[in-house]
Amino acid sequence: MTGQRFVDGVEERAAQVLPDPVLRYVRQGAREGRTAAEATAAWDRPRFLPSVMRDVTEVHTATSLLGTATSSPLAVAPTTMQRGLHPDGEVAMARGIAAAGSLMVVSSNAGSTFEDIAATGVSWWLQMYLTAERSTSLPLLRRAVDAGARAIVLTVDTPVVATKYDGTGPTVWDAAEPGWVRVNFPDGYGAAPGDEKATDLGPQDVDWLAQATGLPVVVKGVLRPQDARRCLDAGATAVWVSNHGGRQLDYAAATADCLAAVVAEVGSGAEVYVDGGVRTARHALAALARGARGVFLGRLPLYALAVGGAEGVERMFTELGSELGEALMLAGCASAECVPPDLLD
C-alpha cells in the first residue's frame, strides 16, 4: 500500500482545528489518565505467528454484528459532543459510516436527533445509561425504537462520572452551545428525582431493557470473566469489553489484556466486542485473534470527523478495512470471522 494514509497524523490535524476545550475533552482520561495513556501500547505488545501455504486468493473482511451485516468488524463506539467536532455531529458521522458499510452506536447524550441519524440509512444501536427511577428512561428508549435502533447498549461502568483533571481554562461545558448534547430527551428531563444515573444496576436490568424495547441488549463495560457470565445468565445478547476509554476508574486494566479471558468464559454463548486504544488494522487483527467479534473505535472516528466530516469518517473506515484485508492475507486467514487464537505468539 502506497501513498499518504488518511489516518496518519489525524489526531494532530484535528488538534489544529478544534477548540482547546473540545480537544481536551476528547483526549482526557480520568484522574491521572494512566489507563487512557496505556491503552494503545497494550495493543502494540502482541506478536503474530502467520500461517503459510494457505489459500488467501480471496480474503473477506465482512462480518455481522447481532445480525447486521458490516463491511468489516470495525464499528463506532458511542461518544457525545460530536457537534463540538463538526457542525453536523452525529449525522455527519452516520453518513460516513453508512457509506463505509459499517455500524455506529449512538450516545444517549447525542446532539442530533435519532430521526435525523436514522435518515442517513446508517445501521445504529442506542447506548443507554439507566436512571435511578427506571421508568424515566422509557421515553428515550421508545423514541430510539421508533426511529429504528437495532439494539440497546447498556453502559454499566458509570454509576458516577469519574473526576477529570481538565486544567484551569474553560471546560467543554463552558464552550458547549445549545443543542450539542441531550436533544432526544423529553423537556425537563434531569430535574426530577430519579433522573440521576442508577447506582443499583443488576442483572435484572438486562431483562427489563429487553422487555421494554423488544431489542437485543449488549452490556458494555465488562472486564471480568465472572461479570460476563452474569450478563449472559441475565439474557445479554453480547458483552462489550471496555474501560470507557480510560475515562472512569483510572488504573483499570487495558481491554487488550482482559479480552481473551472474557471470551473464554462466554464461549459461543454471545458475541464479544472490544474497544479501547485500537488505532490500526493490526490492533484489530489482534483483537480478532483474542476472540472479539466486533472492534469498536472511539476517539479515532472523532478525529476523522473533525478533520474531514462524513468523507473523512468514510475514508478512515475504508482505509482501515482495506488494511485489515491485507493483514488477514499476510496472516494466512481467509476471513475476519475465523482468525485463530494461535495467530498470536
N, C-alpha and C positions, 0 to 999 in steps of 0.2 A: 504494500500500500504506500503510495507516494503522495506528495502534496501536503499542504497545511491542514492539520486536523482542527476542526472547529472547537473540540473540547480542550485543546491545548491552550492554557492560559485564560480559560473562560472566566475563572474567578477573578483574576486580575483585571480583565476587561470590564467585568461587572462592577468592580470596585471604583473604576473611573467614572461610571455614570450614575451610581446610586448615591442618594443622600447618606451621609455618615450614620445617622441613627438607624436607618433601614439595613445598611450593610452590617453594622454591629449586631443587630437583632438576628440576622440570618446566620452569622458566623458563631455567635456566642453559645457556650455551653453553661452548665450550672456551676456555681461556685468557682473553683479554680480552673475549671474547664479541662480537667485531666482526661475524662472519658471521651469527650469530643475530640481532643487532640490526638488520642491514641487510636482512633477508630480505623483510619485508613492504613496505618502501619500494620495493624493486625491482619489485614487482607494481603499485605505485601510479604508476609512470612511464609505462606505455603509454597512448596516446590512440587513440580509436576513430574510424573513418570509417564510420558506419552506411550501409547501403544502403536506399533508399526505393523506394516503388512495388513492393514485394514482397508476395506473399500470405502473411501470417502469421496467417490466420484460425485455423489450428491449429499450435501450436508444441509440439514434442516434446523433452523433456529426457532421455528414456530412452536407454540405450545398452547395450552389453555389454562386459565385461572378460574376456578369454580365454573367451568363450562364456557367461559368467554374466550374465544379464540384471540390470540395475540401473536404479533409477528416475532416476538422473542420473549424470554422470561422477564425482561426488563420492563418495569412499570413505575408509576409516580406515586410516592408516598404523600400523605396529607400534610399540607403546610398552609398556614394562614398568612395574611399580609401580602398576598400576591399582587394586589393592586398598588402596593407601595413599590413594587418592582417594575410594573408595567401598567399603563392605564386600563387595559382590558383584563388584567388579572387572570383569574381562573378561566375566563372564556378564551383568552389567547392560549393559555396552557392547554385547554381542551382541544382547540383547533390543531395545535401542533401534535398532540398525542393521537388524535383521530387520524391525522394524515400519516403518522408513523405506524398506525395499526396496533397501538398499544392500549393501555388501560390506565385510568387515574383514580386515585382516592381523593375525594373532596372533603376538606375540613368542615366540621360543623360551624366553624367560625369564619367561613368563606365570605369574601366581599362581593361575590357575584351570585345571582340567584340560581337556584337549581335548574329552573326552567331555561335560563339563558345558556347554562353549561350544557344541558341536555340537547338544546337545539343545534349544537355543533355536530351531533351524531356520535360523540365520544361514548365509549363504554365506561361507566363510572360506578364507584361504590361510595357510600357515605361513612366518614369517620365520625364517631359519636362519643361524647362524654355523657354518662348518665348523671342525672341530678339527684339530690338527696330525696326529693319527692318525685318518684319515678314518673308520675302522670304528667308532670310539667315538660317532660321530654317528648310527649306524644305528638304535639303539633308539628315539631320539626321532623320527626320520623315520618309522619303521614305525608308531609309535603315532599319529602325525598322519595317516598314510594310512588306518589302520584307523578313525580317528574321522571321516573324511570330508573332510580338507583337499583343496582342488581345485587347488592349485598350490604350488610352493615358491619363496620369495623369498630368494635368496642375497644377503646383505649383503656387499659386497666392499671397503668403505672403512674397515674396523675391524681392521687387523692388531694394534692395541693400542688400548685405551681412552684417549682423549686426556685430558690433565690439565684438571681443572676447578678454578677458584678458588671455594671454597664458604664463605668466611668462617671465623669462629672458633667458631661454635656447633655443636651436634650435626648430623651429616650425616643424610641419609635412611637410610643403612645403620645408623646408630646407632638410628634411630627405627623401622626396619622390624621387623615382627612375623613370627614363623614362618609360612610359607605365603604370604607376599606375592609371592615370586618362585620360579621354577625348580621348580615342583611336578610337571612332566611328565618330568623326568629320572629315570633309574634311581637307586636308592640308591647312595651312594658316588661318584656322578659328580663329577668335578673333582679327585679326589685322586690319580688315576693319571697317570703320564707319558703325554703325548699328548692329554690332555683340554683343554689350553690352546688358545686361538684359533690358527688356522693363519696363518702369515706367508708361506706359499708358494703362495697361491691362483693358479690359472692357468685358461686356457680348458678344460683337461681336466676341471676340477671341474664344469663345467656338464653335460657329458655323463655324468659319474659320478652326479650327482644325478638326472638324468633316468632313467638306467638303474636306480638304486637304488629309485626311488619310482614310476616309471611316470607321473609328473605333469609338466606343463609347468614350465619353470624361468624365473623372472624374475630379472634381475640388477639389484640396487639399489645405487646409489652411484656412478653414472656421470655425469661432467661433460664428458668429452672425446669428440668425434665418433669418433676413431680407436679409443677403447676400446669404444664402442658397436658399431663394426664387428667388433671381435674377439669380442665377446659373440655377435653374430649368427652369425658364422662357426663359433663353438663349439656352436651349436644352441639359443641362448636364444630363448624364445618372445616375450619382452618385455624392454624395457630401461627402467629407472626412473632418471630424472634426480633426483639427491638429493645433498645435502651433509650428511646425517644431522642435519638441523635445526640446523646450525652447531655440532654437538657433537663434531666430530672435528678436522680441520685448521682452525684459526682463520685468517681472511682468505681462505678458499676463496671462489670466485666464487658469486654468487647464482644459484640454479637458474633464476630468471626470465631471466637473461642467457645461460644455457647451453642452454636447451631447443631453440630453433629450429635451432641447428647440429647437435644430435644427431638431431633429426627429419629434417633434410635428408640426413644420412648414412644413416640407417636406411631412409628411403623407405617402401615398402609391405612391407618385409621382416619387420616385427614391430610390435607395439603399443608405444607410448612413453607412460610415465607421468611425473608430476612431483609433488614435494611441496616444502615449504619456504616458510613465510611466508604461505600462502594463508589469507585471513581472510574474504573476501567473494565473492559471486557474480560481481562484476566481475573479481576476480582470476582466477576460474575461466574466465570468458569469454576473458580474455587468454591463458590457458594453452591453451585450445582453439584459438584463432586461431594460436598458435605450433605447433600440431600435436599436442598431448597428447591421448591417448585417455581417460586417467583422471587425475583430480586428487585427490591424497590429502592428508588433513588429519591433523596430528599433535597439536599442543598444544590446538587448539580443541575437539576432542571430549573431551579430558581435563577441560577446564574445565566443559564441559556435564555430564559425568559427575559431577563433584564437586558441582555446584550442583543438579542435578535427577535424577540417576540415569538409569535407562533412558529415562524420559519426557523428561528434558532432552536426551539424545542424539537421540531421535526428533524432538523439536521443532526442534532446531537444524538437523538434516539436512533436514527437511521445509521449514523456513523458507528455507534456502539454495537448495533445489531450486526452490521457487516463485519466488524472486528471480532465479534463473538463467533460468527461463522468461520472465519479464518482460524481462530483459536481452536475451535472444535475439530476442524480438519487436521491441524497440526498435532492435536492430542490423540487422533485416531478415533474420534467419536462422530458418528453419522447424524446424531440428533441431540438437541438440547434436553430431550426428555429421557435420555438413557446414558448420562455421564456416570461412569462407575466410581465408587469411593476410592478404589485403588489407583485412580489417576493421581492422587496426592501421595507424596512420599511421607 
